[in-house]
C-alpha cells in the first residue's frame, strides 16, 4: 500500500505538523548517534584494544527511543501493517466507517498501554534505580515507551476524527495519508469492483 499526502488543515493539522517535525528530529538523531556510537566502539576495540564502556548501554537506550518514537511516526505516515482483504472489498462509505472504528479502538488500546507503562515508569523512578554504565536514572529509558504509545494513540485518534467527514471521497489511514495503491492492477481491480457494485444498485 502506498499513500497520498494531503495538506494539513486547522488546529489539529498544526499540532500534527509540529509532532511530525519533532518525531523526525528525534528519529534522525537517534539513528545517527547509534551509527556513530557503534562505529566508534568497533574502531576503539580493534585499533586501540579498548571498547567504549558505555557503548552497549547507550545503544540499548537509543533503540528504545527509535522503536517507540518510530511507532508514532509509522502511525502518522499510515505505513503500519494492515490485514485489509475484507476492508478493501467494502464500498467507500463502509470503509470509512470501519476505519473510524479501527482507529478509535486502536487509540483506546494505545492509551491504555501508555497508562500502564506510565505506572511502571513511576514505580521504577520511585525505586531510584540507575543504569550501571552511564549512571543515569533507569526510568529515563522507559519513559520513551510512554511517549511513543501516547503519540500513537493521538495519531489513531486523529485518523478516526479525519474519517468522520463522510462527505470526502477518500479514506484516510492517518490524519494526512490517503488510503491508495501504487500497483495499477490492484487499483484497476478495485475500480472495476466499485463500478460493478454501483451498476448492480
HUHU-V810692 format. One record per residue. N is the residue number from 1. SS is DSSP state (alpha for helix, beta for strand, coil for the rest). PSI is psi in whole degrees, 0 to 359 (none if undefined). OMEGA is omega in degrees with one decimal (* if undefined). Layout:
N_SS_PSI_OMEGA / N_SS_PSI_OMEGA
This chain:
1_coil_135_173.4 / 2_beta_168_-176.8 / 3_beta_150_175.2 / 4_beta_141_-175.1 / 5_beta_136_175.3 / 6_coil_170_-176.8 / 7_coil_136_177.6 / 8_coil_151_178.2 / 9_coil_152_173.2 / 10_alpha_185_-178.5 / 11_alpha_317_-180.0 / 12_alpha_324_177.5 / 13_alpha_322_178.7 / 14_alpha_317_177.1 / 15_alpha_315_-179.3 / 16_alpha_319_-179.4 / 17_alpha_318_179.0 / 18_alpha_313_178.5 / 19_alpha_318_-179.8 / 20_alpha_317_179.2 / 21_alpha_319_178.5 / 22_alpha_316_179.3 / 23_alpha_314_-179.2 / 24_alpha_318_-179.6 / 25_alpha_313_-178.5 / 26_alpha_315_-179.5 / 27_alpha_316_-179.3 / 28_alpha_310_-179.1 / 29_alpha_328_177.2 / 30_alpha_315_179.9 / 31_alpha_319_178.2 / 32_alpha_315_179.8 / 33_alpha_322_176.6 / 34_alpha_315_-179.4 / 35_alpha_313_-179.2 / 36_alpha_316_-179.3 / 37_alpha_316_-179.2 / 38_alpha_315_-180.0 / 39_alpha_316_179.9 / 40_alpha_321_-179.9 / 41_alpha_317_177.9 / 42_alpha_317_179.1 / 43_alpha_315_179.7 / 44_alpha_321_-177.6 / 45_alpha_315_-172.9 / 46_alpha_341_179.5 / 47_alpha_314_-176.2 / 48_coil_1_-178.9 / 49_coil_29_-177.0 / 50_coil_113_177.3 / 51_coil_159_173.5 / 52_coil_121_-169.6 / 53_coil_334_-177.2 / 54_coil_7_-172.5 / 55_alpha_312_-178.3 / 56_alpha_318_-179.5 / 57_alpha_319_178.8 / 58_alpha_318_178.4 / 59_alpha_321_176.9 / 60_alpha_317_178.0 / 61_alpha_315_-179.4 / 62_alpha_326_177.8 / 63_alpha_319_177.1 / 64_alpha_315_180.0 / 65_alpha_309_-176.8 / 66_alpha_319_-178.7 / 67_alpha_310_-173.0 / 68_alpha_331_169.3 / 69_alpha_328_176.2 / 70_alpha_332_176.6 / 71_alpha_312_177.8 / 72_alpha_321_-179.1 / 73_alpha_315_179.6 / 74_alpha_321_177.6 / 75_alpha_317_-179.9 / 76_alpha_324_-179.1 / 77_alpha_353_179.6 / 78_coil_34_-176.4 / 79_coil_15_176.2 / 80_coil_158_-179.0 / 81_coil_136_178.1 / 82_coil_146_170.9 / 83_coil_105_-165.9 / 84_coil_21_-177.3 / 85_alpha_311_179.9 / 86_alpha_317_-179.6 / 87_alpha_315_-177.7 / 88_alpha_335_-178.1 / 89_coil_352_-176.7 / 90_coil_155_173.2 / 91_coil_164_-174.0 / 92_alpha_309_-176.4 / 93_alpha_322_178.9 / 94_alpha_324_176.7 / 95_alpha_318_178.4 / 96_alpha_316_178.8 / 97_alpha_317_179.2 / 98_alpha_323_178.3 / 99_alpha_323_176.5 / 100_alpha_314_-179.3 / 101_alpha_313_-178.6 / 102_alpha_312_-176.9 / 103_alpha_318_-179.8 / 104_alpha_318_179.4 / 105_alpha_316_179.8 / 106_alpha_324_176.9 / 107_alpha_318_179.2 / 108_alpha_316_180.0 / 109_alpha_315_178.6 / 110_alpha_320_179.5 / 111_alpha_319_178.4 / 112_alpha_316_177.9 / 113_alpha_320_177.8 / 114_alpha_322_179.3 / 115_alpha_314_178.6 / 116_alpha_323_177.5 / 117_alpha_322_178.2 / 118_alpha_318_177.2 / 119_alpha_320_179.1 / 120_alpha_318_178.6 / 121_alpha_320_178.5 / 122_alpha_322_178.0 / 123_alpha_317_179.3 / 124_alpha_318_179.5 / 125_alpha_321_-179.2 / 126_alpha_331_-179.8 / 127_alpha_345_177.0 / 128_coil_26_-179.0 / 129_coil_146_177.8 / 130_beta_160_179.7 / 131_coil_149_-173.2 / 132_coil_324_-174.4 / 133_coil_306_-176.7 / 134_coil_343_179.2 / 135_coil_40_175.6 / 136_coil_156_179.6 / 137_beta_133_-175.8 / 138_coil_330_-177.1 / 139_alpha_339_178.3 / 140_alpha_337_173.8 / 141_alpha_314_-173.8 / 142_alpha_341_-177.9 / 143_alpha_336_178.3 / 144_alpha_335_174.3 / 145_alpha_315_178.8 / 146_alpha_313_-178.5 / 147_alpha_314_-179.1 / 148_alpha_315_179.6 / 149_alpha_321_179.0 / 150_alpha_318_178.1 / 151_alpha_320_177.3 / 152_alpha_318_177.3 / 153_alpha_316_179.4 / 154_alpha_318_-179.8 / 155_alpha_320_177.5 / 156_alpha_324_176.0 / 157_alpha_316_176.4 / 158_alpha_321_178.6 / 159_alpha_316_178.5 / 160_alpha_316_-179.9 / 161_alpha_317_-178.0 / 162_alpha_322_-178.0 / 163_alpha_355_176.2 / 164_coil_344_177.2 / 165_coil_92_-176.5 / 166_coil_356_176.9 / 167_coil_338_178.2 / 168_coil_148_-177.6 / 169_coil_3_-179.2 / 170_coil_151_170.2 / 171_coil_134_-177.7 / 172_beta_130_176.4 / 173_coil_352_169.4 / 174_coil_185_-177.3 / 175_coil_331_-177.0 / 176_coil_336_-169.8 / 177_beta_125_179.3 / 178_beta_137_177.1 / 179_beta_113_-179.1 / 180_beta_172_-177.1 / 181_coil_137_177.1 / 182_coil_329_-176.9 / 183_coil_115_-176.0 / 184_alpha_326_180.0 / 185_alpha_318_178.1 / 186_alpha_316_179.2 / 187_alpha_316_179.9 / 188_alpha_321_179.7 / 189_alpha_318_178.6 / 190_alpha_319_178.8 / 191_alpha_319_177.6 / 192_alpha_318_179.6 / 193_alpha_316_-179.3 / 194_alpha_322_177.7 / 195_alpha_319_178.7 / 196_alpha_321_178.4 / 197_alpha_321_178.9 / 198_alpha_325_178.9 / 199_alpha_325_-180.0 / 200_alpha_332_179.3 / 201_coil_none_*
